[in-house]
């Protein structure tokens, strides 16, 4: 889905096989991810993130996990 687009705040990304998180912030150029349970961490490999759902698509189905 990413097709060259960098993840933005609100996008759902896959950071490892079958592991997904939401981009919640960008701090000093570093993407911050939030996983299940609300734990947040800086993306270790921002270039390795794969967008699975855009923010606009998540909003369409009212999915704000």
CHARMM-style PDB file with segment names, atoms N, HN, CA, C and O in Angstrom:
ATOM      1  N   UNK     1       0.812  -1.191   0.000  1.00  0.00      PROA
ATOM      2  CA  UNK     1       0.000   0.000   0.000  1.00  0.00      PROA
ATOM      3  C   UNK     1       0.856   1.255   0.000  1.00  0.00      PROA
ATOM      4  O   UNK     1       0.415   2.278  -0.525  1.00  0.00      PROA
ATOM      5  N   UNK     2       2.048   1.228   0.558  1.00  0.00      PROA
ATOM      6  HN  UNK     2       2.406   0.397   0.985  1.00  0.00      PROA
ATOM      7  CA  UNK     2       2.809   2.457   0.728  1.00  0.00      PROA
ATOM      8  C   UNK     2       3.214   3.105  -0.595  1.00  0.00      PROA
ATOM      9  O   UNK     2       3.159   4.330  -0.705  1.00  0.00      PROA
ATOM     10  N   UNK     3       3.610   2.343  -1.583  1.00  0.00      PROA
ATOM     11  HN  UNK     3       3.655   1.348  -1.493  1.00  0.00      PROA
ATOM     12  CA  UNK     3       3.946   2.845  -2.917  1.00  0.00      PROA
ATOM     13  C   UNK     3       4.794   4.117  -2.877  1.00  0.00      PROA
ATOM     14  O   UNK     3       4.479   5.090  -3.561  1.00  0.00      PROA
ATOM     15  N   UNK     4       5.858   4.116  -2.085  1.00  0.00      PROA
ATOM     16  HN  UNK     4       6.113   3.325  -1.529  1.00  0.00      PROA
ATOM     17  CA  UNK     4       6.762   5.246  -2.025  1.00  0.00      PROA
ATOM     18  C   UNK     4       6.357   6.353  -1.075  1.00  0.00      PROA
ATOM     19  O   UNK     4       7.138   7.277  -0.852  1.00  0.00      PROA
ATOM     20  N   UNK     5       5.184   6.293  -0.519  1.00  0.00      PROA
ATOM     21  HN  UNK     5       4.549   5.542  -0.701  1.00  0.00      PROA
ATOM     22  CA  UNK     5       4.718   7.318   0.420  1.00  0.00      PROA
ATOM     23  C   UNK     5       5.253   7.001   1.807  1.00  0.00      PROA
ATOM     24  O   UNK     5       5.195   5.858   2.260  1.00  0.00      PROA
ATOM     25  N   UNK     6       5.771   8.018   2.474  1.00  0.00      PROA
ATOM     26  HN  UNK     6       5.818   8.946   2.107  1.00  0.00      PROA
ATOM     27  CA  UNK     6       6.235   7.822   3.856  1.00  0.00      PROA
ATOM     28  C   UNK     6       5.035   7.825   4.790  1.00  0.00      PROA
ATOM     29  O   UNK     6       4.066   8.544   4.542  1.00  0.00      PROA
ATOM     30  N   UNK     7       5.078   7.036   5.861  1.00  0.00      PROA
ATOM     31  HN  UNK     7       5.864   6.452   6.063  1.00  0.00      PROA
ATOM     32  CA  UNK     7       3.970   7.035   6.822  1.00  0.00      PROA
ATOM     33  C   UNK     7       3.793   8.408   7.464  1.00  0.00      PROA
ATOM     34  O   UNK     7       4.758   9.142   7.678  1.00  0.00      PROA
ATOM     35  N   UNK     8       2.551   8.730   7.761  1.00  0.00      PROA
ATOM     36  HN  UNK     8       1.768   8.134   7.587  1.00  0.00      PROA
ATOM     37  CA  UNK     8       2.210   9.994   8.414  1.00  0.00      PROA
ATOM     38  C   UNK     8       1.412   9.688   9.676  1.00  0.00      PROA
ATOM     39  O   UNK     8       0.956   8.563   9.880  1.00  0.00      PROA
ATOM     40  N   UNK     9       1.253  10.697  10.512  1.00  0.00      PROA
ATOM     41  HN  UNK     9       1.623  11.611  10.347  1.00  0.00      PROA
ATOM     42  CA  UNK     9       0.489  10.534  11.754  1.00  0.00      PROA
ATOM     43  C   UNK     9      -0.913  10.022  11.424  1.00  0.00      PROA
ATOM     44  O   UNK     9      -1.600  10.564  10.558  1.00  0.00      PROA
ATOM     45  N   UNK    10      -1.320   8.972  12.130  1.00  0.00      PROA
ATOM     46  HN  UNK    10      -0.762   8.532  12.833  1.00  0.00      PROA
ATOM     47  CA  UNK    10      -2.634   8.375  11.941  1.00  0.00      PROA
ATOM     48  C   UNK    10      -2.631   7.142  11.062  1.00  0.00      PROA
ATOM     49  O   UNK    10      -3.600   6.382  11.063  1.00  0.00      PROA
ATOM     50  N   UNK    11      -1.553   6.925  10.307  1.00  0.00      PROA
ATOM     51  HN  UNK    11      -0.766   7.542  10.307  1.00  0.00      PROA
ATOM     52  CA  UNK    11      -1.471   5.745   9.455  1.00  0.00      PROA
ATOM     53  C   UNK    11      -1.167   4.499  10.287  1.00  0.00      PROA
ATOM     54  O   UNK    11      -0.457   4.565  11.291  1.00  0.00      PROA
ATOM     55  N   UNK    12      -1.711   3.371   9.855  1.00  0.00      PROA
ATOM     56  HN  UNK    12      -2.287   3.317   9.039  1.00  0.00      PROA
ATOM     57  CA  UNK    12      -1.372   2.082  10.459  1.00  0.00      PROA
ATOM     58  C   UNK    12      -0.219   1.503   9.645  1.00  0.00      PROA
ATOM     59  O   UNK    12      -0.265   1.494   8.415  1.00  0.00      PROA
ATOM     60  N   UNK    13       0.812   1.022  10.333  1.00  0.00      PROA
ATOM     61  HN  UNK    13       0.849   1.030  11.332  1.00  0.00      PROA
ATOM     62  CA  UNK    13       1.985   0.479   9.651  1.00  0.00      PROA
ATOM     63  C   UNK    13       2.322  -0.909  10.179  1.00  0.00      PROA
ATOM     64  O   UNK    13       1.970  -1.275  11.301  1.00  0.00      PROA
ATOM     65  N   UNK    14       3.008  -1.662   9.342  1.00  0.00      PROA
ATOM     66  HN  UNK    14       3.294  -1.365   8.431  1.00  0.00      PROA
ATOM     67  CA  UNK    14       3.554  -2.952   9.763  1.00  0.00      PROA
ATOM     68  C   UNK    14       5.053  -2.737   9.932  1.00  0.00      PROA
ATOM     69  O   UNK    14       5.743  -2.370   8.980  1.00  0.00      PROA
ATOM     70  N   UNK    15       5.559  -2.964  11.148  1.00  0.00      PROA
ATOM     71  HN  UNK    15       4.999  -3.262  11.921  1.00  0.00      PROA
ATOM     72  CA  UNK    15       6.972  -2.720  11.429  1.00  0.00      PROA
ATOM     73  C   UNK    15       7.772  -4.009  11.473  1.00  0.00      PROA
ATOM     74  O   UNK    15       9.003  -3.976  11.476  1.00  0.00      PROA
ATOM     75  N   UNK    16       7.090  -5.142  11.508  1.00  0.00      PROA
ATOM     76  HN  UNK    16       6.090  -5.169  11.505  1.00  0.00      PROA
ATOM     77  CA  UNK    16       7.674  -6.484  11.447  1.00  0.00      PROA
ATOM     78  C   UNK    16       6.560  -7.384  10.921  1.00  0.00      PROA
ATOM     79  O   UNK    16       5.394  -6.991  10.950  1.00  0.00      PROA
ATOM     80  N   UNK    17       6.891  -8.581  10.440  1.00  0.00      PROA
ATOM     81  HN  UNK    17       7.838  -8.900  10.416  1.00  0.00      PROA
ATOM     82  CA  UNK    17       5.829  -9.449   9.929  1.00  0.00      PROA
ATOM     83  C   UNK    17       4.709  -9.654  10.958  1.00  0.00      PROA
ATOM     84  O   UNK    17       4.956 -10.084  12.084  1.00  0.00      PROA
ATOM     85  N   UNK    18       3.482  -9.339  10.550  1.00  0.00      PROA
ATOM     86  HN  UNK    18       3.282  -8.989   9.635  1.00  0.00      PROA
ATOM     87  CA  UNK    18       2.280  -9.488  11.380  1.00  0.00      PROA
ATOM     88  C   UNK    18       2.280  -8.633  12.645  1.00  0.00      PROA
ATOM     89  O   UNK    18       1.537  -8.927  13.582  1.00  0.00      PROA
ATOM     90  N   UNK    19       3.090  -7.594  12.690  1.00  0.00      PROA
ATOM     91  HN  UNK    19       3.694  -7.356  11.930  1.00  0.00      PROA
ATOM     92  CA  UNK    19       3.127  -6.674  13.837  1.00  0.00      PROA
ATOM     93  C   UNK    19       2.770  -5.279  13.340  1.00  0.00      PROA
ATOM     94  O   UNK    19       3.486  -4.685  12.534  1.00  0.00      PROA
ATOM     95  N   UNK    20       1.644  -4.769  13.841  1.00  0.00      PROA
ATOM     96  HN  UNK    20       1.063  -5.251  14.496  1.00  0.00      PROA
ATOM     97  CA  UNK    20       1.155  -3.470  13.375  1.00  0.00      PROA
ATOM     98  C   UNK    20       1.096  -2.454  14.505  1.00  0.00      PROA
ATOM     99  O   UNK    20       0.951  -2.796  15.679  1.00  0.00      PROA
ATOM    100  N   UNK    21       1.215  -1.201  14.109  1.00  0.00      PROA
ATOM    101  HN  UNK    21       1.333  -0.923  13.155  1.00  0.00      PROA
ATOM    102  CA  UNK    21       1.142  -0.092  15.061  1.00  0.00      PROA
ATOM    103  C   UNK    21       0.595   1.125  14.323  1.00  0.00      PROA
ATOM    104  O   UNK    21       0.490   1.132  13.097  1.00  0.00      PROA
ATOM    105  N   UNK    22       0.250   2.142  15.090  1.00  0.00      PROA
ATOM    106  HN  UNK    22       0.335   2.136  16.086  1.00  0.00      PROA
ATOM    107  CA  UNK    22      -0.235   3.406  14.545  1.00  0.00      PROA
ATOM    108  C   UNK    22       0.856   4.458  14.730  1.00  0.00      PROA
ATOM    109  O   UNK    22       1.473   4.536  15.793  1.00  0.00      PROA
ATOM    110  N   UNK    23       1.092   5.258  13.707  1.00  0.00      PROA
ATOM    111  HN  UNK    23       0.591   5.194  12.844  1.00  0.00      PROA
ATOM    112  CA  UNK    23       2.017   6.387  13.836  1.00  0.00      PROA
ATOM    113  C   UNK    23       1.268   7.476  14.599  1.00  0.00      PROA
ATOM    114  O   UNK    23       0.258   7.995  14.122  1.00  0.00      PROA
ATOM    115  N   UNK    24       1.768   7.819  15.785  1.00  0.00      PROA
ATOM    116  HN  UNK    24       2.588   7.397  16.173  1.00  0.00      PROA
ATOM    117  CA  UNK    24       1.058   8.786  16.620  1.00  0.00      PROA
ATOM    118  C   UNK    24       1.689  10.170  16.647  1.00  0.00      PROA
ATOM    119  O   UNK    24       1.028  11.146  17.000  1.00  0.00      PROA
ATOM    120  N   UNK    25       2.962  10.263  16.277  1.00  0.00      PROA
ATOM    121  HN  UNK    25       3.500   9.470  15.990  1.00  0.00      PROA
ATOM    122  CA  UNK    25       3.646  11.547  16.386  1.00  0.00      PROA
ATOM    123  C   UNK    25       4.928  11.484  15.571  1.00  0.00      PROA
ATOM    124  O   UNK    25       5.385  10.408  15.185  1.00  0.00      PROA
ATOM    125  N   UNK    26       5.499  12.659  15.317  1.00  0.00      PROA
ATOM    126  HN  UNK    26       5.128  13.533  15.631  1.00  0.00      PROA
ATOM    127  CA  UNK    26       6.829  12.774  14.735  1.00  0.00      PROA
ATOM    128  C   UNK    26       7.579  13.740  15.630  1.00  0.00      PROA
ATOM    129  O   UNK    26       7.220  14.914  15.729  1.00  0.00      PROA
ATOM    130  N   UNK    27       8.615  13.248  16.278  1.00  0.00      PROA
ATOM    131  HN  UNK    27       8.907  12.294  16.198  1.00  0.00      PROA
ATOM    132  CA  UNK    27       9.396  14.075  17.207  1.00  0.00      PROA
ATOM    133  C   UNK    27      10.827  14.188  16.695  1.00  0.00      PROA
ATOM    134  O   UNK    27      11.546  13.194  16.591  1.00  0.00      PROA
ATOM    135  N   UNK    28      11.224  15.408  16.381  1.00  0.00      PROA
ATOM    136  HN  UNK    28      10.641  16.215  16.465  1.00  0.00      PROA
ATOM    137  CA  UNK    28      12.572  15.655  15.845  1.00  0.00      PROA
ATOM    138  C   UNK    28      12.863  14.753  14.647  1.00  0.00      PROA
ATOM    139  O   UNK    28      13.977  14.257  14.482  1.00  0.00      PROA
ATOM    140  N   UNK    29      11.850  14.554  13.825  1.00  0.00      PROA
ATOM    141  HN  UNK    29      10.945  14.957  13.959  1.00  0.00      PROA
ATOM    142  CA  UNK    29      12.007  13.752  12.621  1.00  0.00      PROA
ATOM    143  C   UNK    29      11.878  12.256  12.816  1.00  0.00      PROA
ATOM    144  O   UNK    29      11.997  11.497  11.854  1.00  0.00      PROA
ATOM    145  N   UNK    30      11.635  11.811  14.053  1.00  0.00      PROA
ATOM    146  HN  UNK    30      11.538  12.427  14.834  1.00  0.00      PROA
ATOM    147  CA  UNK    30      11.513  10.385  14.361  1.00  0.00      PROA
ATOM    148  C   UNK    30      10.039  10.021  14.507  1.00  0.00      PROA
ATOM    149  O   UNK    30       9.308  10.654  15.270  1.00  0.00      PROA
ATOM    150  N   UNK    31       9.607   8.995  13.769  1.00  0.00      PROA
ATOM    151  HN  UNK    31      10.201   8.481  13.149  1.00  0.00      PROA
ATOM    152  CA  UNK    31       8.227   8.532  13.879  1.00  0.00      PROA
ATOM    153  C   UNK    31       8.023   7.813  15.205  1.00  0.00      PROA
ATOM    154  O   UNK    31       8.852   6.997  15.608  1.00  0.00      PROA
ATOM    155  N   UNK    32       6.922   8.117  15.881  1.00  0.00      PROA
ATOM    156  HN  UNK    32       6.249   8.781  15.554  1.00  0.00      PROA
ATOM    157  CA  UNK    32       6.563   7.465  17.136  1.00  0.00      PROA
ATOM    158  C   UNK    32       5.396   6.531  16.849  1.00  0.00      PROA
ATOM    159  O   UNK    32       4.385   6.937  16.275  1.00  0.00      PROA
ATOM    160  N   UNK    33       5.549   5.274  17.257  1.00  0.00      PROA
ATOM    161  HN  UNK    33       6.370   4.944  17.724  1.00  0.00      PROA
ATOM    162  CA  UNK    33       4.532   4.256  17.017  1.00  0.00      PROA
ATOM    163  C   UNK    33       3.802   3.914  18.304  1.00  0.00      PROA
ATOM    164  O   UNK    33       4.376   3.982  19.390  1.00  0.00      PROA
ATOM    165  N   UNK    34       2.515   3.542  18.176  1.00  0.00      PROA
ATOM    166  HN  UNK    34       2.049   3.486  17.293  1.00  0.00      PROA
ATOM    167  CA  UNK    34       1.730   3.073  19.323  1.00  0.00      PROA
ATOM    168  C   UNK    34       1.149   1.715  18.965  1.00  0.00      PROA
ATOM    169  O   UNK    34       0.479   1.544  17.946  1.00  0.00      PROA
ATOM    170  N   UNK    35       1.427   0.764  19.831  1.00  0.00      PROA
ATOM    171  HN  UNK    35       1.971   0.902  20.659  1.00  0.00      PROA
ATOM    172  CA  UNK    35       0.917  -0.583  19.621  1.00  0.00      PROA
ATOM    173  C   UNK    35      -0.271  -0.867  20.516  1.00  0.00      PROA
ATOM    174  O   UNK    35      -0.759   0.020  21.216  1.00  0.00      PROA
ATOM    175  N   UNK    36      -0.736  -2.107  20.491  1.00  0.00      PROA
ATOM    176  HN  UNK    36      -0.340  -2.828  19.923  1.00  0.00      PROA
ATOM    177  CA  UNK    36      -1.842  -2.505  21.370  1.00  0.00      PROA
ATOM    178  C   UNK    36      -1.489  -2.222  22.830  1.00  0.00      PROA
ATOM    179  O   UNK    36      -0.353  -2.436  23.253  1.00  0.00      PROA
ATOM    180  N   UNK    37      -2.443  -1.755  23.575  1.00  0.00      PROA
ATOM    181  HN  UNK    37      -3.366  -1.582  23.232  1.00  0.00      PROA
ATOM    182  CA  UNK    37      -2.207  -1.462  24.982  1.00  0.00      PROA
ATOM    183  C   UNK    37      -1.690  -0.056  25.226  1.00  0.00      PROA
ATOM    184  O   UNK    37      -1.530   0.353  26.376  1.00  0.00      PROA
ATOM    185  N   UNK    38      -1.424   0.696  24.149  1.00  0.00      PROA
ATOM    186  HN  UNK    38      -1.554   0.363  23.215  1.00  0.00      PROA
ATOM    187  CA  UNK    38      -1.021   2.081  24.303  1.00  0.00      PROA
ATOM    188  C   UNK    38       0.468   2.334  24.440  1.00  0.00      PROA
ATOM    189  O   UNK    38       0.878   3.488  24.566  1.00  0.00      PROA
ATOM    190  N   UNK    39       1.293   1.291  24.419  1.00  0.00      PROA
ATOM    191  HN  UNK    39       0.960   0.354  24.317  1.00  0.00      PROA
ATOM    192  CA  UNK    39       2.741   1.469  24.524  1.00  0.00      PROA
ATOM    193  C   UNK    39       3.248   2.220  23.297  1.00  0.00      PROA
ATOM    194  O   UNK    39       2.884   1.882  22.170  1.00  0.00      PROA
ATOM    195  N   UNK    40       4.085   3.236  23.507  1.00  0.00      PROA
ATOM    196  HN  UNK    40       4.381   3.510  24.422  1.00  0.00      PROA
ATOM    197  CA  UNK    40       4.657   4.011  22.408  1.00  0.00      PROA
ATOM    198  C   UNK    40       6.169   3.867  22.389  1.00  0.00      PROA
ATOM    199  O   UNK    40       6.805   3.731  23.435  1.00  0.00      PROA
ATOM    200  N   UNK    41       6.746   3.901  21.172  1.00  0.00      PROA
ATOM    201  HN  UNK    41       6.230   4.012  20.323  1.00  0.00      PROA
ATOM    202  CA  UNK    41       8.186   3.794  21.017  1.00  0.00      PROA
ATOM    203  C   UNK    41       8.599   4.448  19.697  1.00  0.00      PROA
ATOM    204  O   UNK    41       7.786   4.562  18.780  1.00  0.00      PROA
ATOM    205  N   UNK    42       9.866   4.879  19.600  1.00  0.00      PROA
ATOM    206  HN  UNK    42      10.527   4.786  20.345  1.00  0.00      PROA
ATOM    207  CA  UNK    42      10.349   5.439  18.338  1.00  0.00      PROA
ATOM    208  C   UNK    42      10.571   4.317  17.324  1.00  0.00      PROA
ATOM    209  O   UNK    42      11.031   3.233  17.680  1.00  0.00      PROA
ATOM    210  N   UNK    43      10.246   4.581  16.079  1.00  0.00      PROA
ATOM    211  HN  UNK    43       9.872   5.463  15.789  1.00  0.00      PROA
ATOM    212  CA  UNK    43      10.445   3.585  15.019  1.00  0.00      PROA
ATOM    213  C   UNK    43      11.938   3.353  14.828  1.00  0.00      PROA
ATOM    214  O   UNK    43      12.689   4.289  14.551  1.00  0.00      PROA
ATOM    215  N   UNK    44      12.360   2.112  14.975  1.00  0.00      PROA
ATOM    216  HN  UNK    44      11.750   1.352  15.199  1.00  0.00      PROA
ATOM    217  CA  UNK    44      13.774   1.769  14.837  1.00  0.00      PROA
ATOM    218  C   UNK    44      14.224   1.830  13.374  1.00  0.00      PROA
ATOM    219  O   UNK    44      15.367   2.188  13.089  1.00  0.00      PROA
ATOM    220  N   UNK    45      13.333   1.483  12.457  1.00  0.00      PROA
ATOM    221  HN  UNK    45      12.404   1.193  12.689  1.00  0.00      PROA
ATOM    222  CA  UNK    45      13.659   1.454  11.030  1.00  0.00      PROA
ATOM    223  C   UNK    45      12.531   2.110  10.235  1.00  0.00      PROA
ATOM    224  O   UNK    45      11.714   1.409   9.637  1.00  0.00      PROA
ATOM    225  N   UNK    46      12.474   3.435  10.219  1.00  0.00      PROA
ATOM    226  HN  UNK    46      13.137   4.004  10.704  1.00  0.00      PROA
ATOM    227  CA  UNK    46      11.376   4.120   9.542  1.00  0.00      PROA
ATOM    228  C   UNK    46      11.250   3.745   8.060  1.00  0.00      PROA
ATOM    229  O   UNK    46      10.142   3.708   7.524  1.00  0.00      PROA
ATOM    230  N   UNK    47      12.367   3.472   7.405  1.00  0.00      PROA
ATOM    231  HN  UNK    47      13.267   3.502   7.841  1.00  0.00      PROA
ATOM    232  CA  UNK    47      12.326   3.106   5.991  1.00  0.00      PROA
ATOM    233  C   UNK    47      11.777   1.699   5.783  1.00  0.00      PROA
ATOM    234  O   UNK    47      11.362   1.356   4.677  1.00  0.00      PROA
ATOM    235  N   UNK    48      11.771   0.885   6.832  1.00  0.00      PROA
ATOM    236  HN  UNK    48      12.108   1.164   7.731  1.00  0.00      PROA
ATOM    237  CA  UNK    48      11.258  -0.474   6.739  1.00  0.00      PROA
ATOM    238  C   UNK    48       9.774  -0.582   7.051  1.00  0.00      PROA
ATOM    239  O   UNK    48       9.196  -1.663   6.941  1.00  0.00      PROA
ATOM    240  N   UNK    49       9.148   0.528   7.438  1.00  0.00      PROA
ATOM    241  HN  UNK    49       9.618   1.407   7.527  1.00  0.00      PROA
ATOM    242  CA  UNK    49       7.717   0.504   7.751  1.00  0.00      PROA
ATOM    243  C   UNK    49       6.901   0.362   6.473  1.00  0.00      PROA
ATOM    244  O   UNK    49       7.206   0.979   5.453  1.00  0.00      PROA
ATOM    245  N   UNK    50       5.863  -0.458   6.545  1.00  0.00      PROA
ATOM    246  HN  UNK    50       5.615  -0.960   7.373  1.00  0.00      PROA
ATOM    247  CA  UNK    50       4.956  -0.633   5.407  1.00  0.00      PROA
ATOM    248  C   UNK    50       3.578  -0.156   5.828  1.00  0.00      PROA
ATOM    249  O   UNK    50       3.019  -0.652   6.807  1.00  0.00      PROA
ATOM    250  N   UNK    51       3.030   0.797   5.100  1.00  0.00      PROA
ATOM    251  HN  UNK    51       3.484   1.199   4.305  1.00  0.00      PROA
ATOM    252  CA  UNK    51       1.695   1.313   5.417  1.00  0.00      PROA
ATOM    253  C   UNK    51       0.668   0.244   5.081  1.00  0.00      PROA
ATOM    254  O   UNK    51       0.624  -0.258   3.958  1.00  0.00      PROA
ATOM    255  N   UNK    52      -0.165  -0.101   6.072  1.00  0.00      PROA
ATOM    256  HN  UNK    52      -0.129   0.307   6.984  1.00  0.00      PROA
ATOM    257  CA  UNK    52      -1.225  -1.078   5.836  1.00  0.00      PROA
ATOM    258  C   UNK    52      -2.581  -0.405   5.668  1.00  0.00      PROA
ATOM    259  O   UNK    52      -3.441  -0.908   4.944  1.00  0.00      PROA
ATOM    260  N   UNK    53      -2.777   0.737   6.337  1.00  0.00      PROA
ATOM    261  HN  UNK    53      -2.078   1.146   6.925  1.00  0.00      PROA
ATOM    262  CA  UNK    53      -4.008   1.524   6.162  1.00  0.00      PROA
ATOM    263  C   UNK    53      -3.693   2.988   6.398  1.00  0.00      PROA
ATOM    264  O   UNK    53      -3.025   3.347   7.367  1.00  0.00      PROA
ATOM    265  N   UNK    54      -4.176   3.815   5.511  1.00  0.00      PROA
ATOM    266  HN  UNK    54      -4.719   3.523   4.723  1.00  0.00      PROA
ATOM    267  CA  UNK    54      -3.996   5.253   5.664  1.00  0.00      PROA
ATOM    268  C   UNK    54      -4.951   5.790   6.722  1.00  0.00      PROA
ATOM    269  O   UNK    54      -5.983   5.186   7.014  1.00  0.00      PROA
ATOM    270  N   UNK    55      -4.592   6.926   7.284  1.00  0.00      PROA
ATOM    271  HN  UNK    55      -3.753   7.417   7.046  1.00  0.00      PROA
ATOM    272  CA  UNK    55      -5.442   7.558   8.300  1.00  0.00      PROA
ATOM    273  C   UNK    55      -6.859   7.772   7.775  1.00  0.00      PROA
ATOM    274  O   UNK    55      -7.833   7.503   8.478  1.00  0.00      PROA
ATOM    275  N   UNK    56      -6.973   8.255   6.539  1.00  0.00      PROA
ATOM    276  HN  UNK    56      -6.182   8.473   5.968  1.00  0.00      PROA
ATOM    277  CA  UNK    56      -8.302   8.528   5.982  1.00  0.00      PROA
ATOM    278  C   UNK    56      -9.132   7.256   5.882  1.00  0.00      PROA
ATOM    279  O   UNK    56     -10.348   7.301   6.065  1.00  0.00      PROA
ATOM    280  N   UNK    57      -8.501   6.128   5.596  1.00  0.00      PROA
ATOM    281  HN  UNK    57      -7.513   6.092   5.447  1.00  0.00      PROA
ATOM    282  CA  UNK    57      -9.220   4.858   5.514  1.00  0.00      PROA
ATOM    283  C   UNK    57      -9.645   4.382   6.900  1.00  0.00      PROA
ATOM    284  O   UNK    57     -10.730   3.824   7.063  1.00  0.00      PROA
ATOM    285  N   UNK    58      -8.800   4.602   7.885  1.00  0.00      PROA
ATOM    286  HN  UNK    58      -7.918   5.055   7.753  1.00  0.00      PROA
ATOM    287  CA  UNK    58      -9.148   4.234   9.261  1.00  0.00      PROA
ATOM    288  C   UNK    58     -10.310   5.090   9.742  1.00  0.00      PROA
ATOM    289  O   UNK    58     -11.184   4.602  10.459  1.00  0.00      PROA
ATOM    290  N   UNK    59     -10.327   6.357   9.358  1.00  0.00      PROA
ATOM    291  HN  UNK    59      -9.617   6.753   8.776  1.00  0.00      PROA
ATOM    292  CA  UNK    59     -11.424   7.255   9.761  1.00  0.00      PROA
ATOM    293  C   UNK    59     -12.728   6.833   9.117  1.00  0.00      PROA
ATOM    294  O   UNK    59     -13.788   6.927   9.737  1.00  0.00      PROA
ATOM    295  N   UNK    60     -12.659   6.367   7.879  1.00  0.00      PROA
ATOM    296  HN  UNK    60     -11.798   6.291   7.376  1.00  0.00      PROA
ATOM    297  CA  UNK    60     -13.856   5.953   7.150  1.00  0.00      PROA
ATOM    298  C   UNK    60     -14.595   4.844   7.884  1.00  0.00      PROA
ATOM    299  O   UNK    60     -15.824   4.835   7.936  1.00  0.00      PROA
ATOM    300  N   UNK    61     -13.835   3.904   8.455  1.00  0.00      PROA
ATOM    301  HN  UNK    61     -12.836   3.911   8.413  1.00  0.00      PROA
ATOM    302  CA  UNK    61     -14.485   2.795   9.163  1.00  0.00      PROA
ATOM    303  C   UNK    61     -14.517   3.037  10.670  1.00  0.00      PROA
ATOM    304  O   UNK    61     -14.863   2.145  11.444  1.00  0.00      PROA
ATOM    305  N   UNK    62     -14.147   4.271  11.081  1.00  0.00      PROA
ATOM    306  HN  UNK    62     -13.865   4.996  10.452  1.00  0.00      PROA
ATOM    307  CA  UNK    62     -14.197   4.649  12.497  1.00  0.00      PROA
ATOM    308  C   UNK    62     -13.357   3.724  13.364  1.00  0.00      PROA
ATOM    309  O   UNK    62     -13.800   3.273  14.421  1.00  0.00      PROA
ATOM    310  N   UNK    63     -12.137   3.445  12.906  1.00  0.00      PROA
ATOM    311  HN  UNK    63     -11.778   3.811  12.048  1.00  0.00      PROA
ATOM    312  CA  UNK    63     -11.232   2.543  13.621  1.00  0.00      PROA
ATOM    313  C   UNK    63     -10.106   3.337  14.256  1.00  0.00      PROA
ATOM    314  O   UNK    63      -9.124   3.664  13.590  1.00  0.00      PROA
ATOM    315  N   UNK    64     -10.235   3.646  15.518  1.00  0.00      PROA
ATOM    316  HN  UNK    64     -11.032   3.380  16.059  1.00  0.00      PROA
ATOM    317  CA  UNK    64      -9.174   4.343  16.240  1.00  0.00      PROA
ATOM    318  C   UNK    64      -8.753   3.523  17.439  1.00  0.00      PROA
ATOM    319  O   UNK    64      -8.889   3.956  18.583  1.00  0.00      PROA
ATOM    320  N   UNK    65      -8.237   2.329  17.167  1.00  0.00      PROA
ATOM    321  HN  UNK    65      -8.126   1.978  16.237  1.00  0.00      PROA
ATOM    322  CA  UNK    65      -7.780   1.432  18.232  1.00  0.00      PROA
ATOM    323  C   UNK    65      -6.676   2.060  19.021  1.00  0.00      PROA
ATOM    324  OT1 UNK    65      -6.165   1.450  19.960  1.00  0.00      PROA
TER     325      UNK     65
END
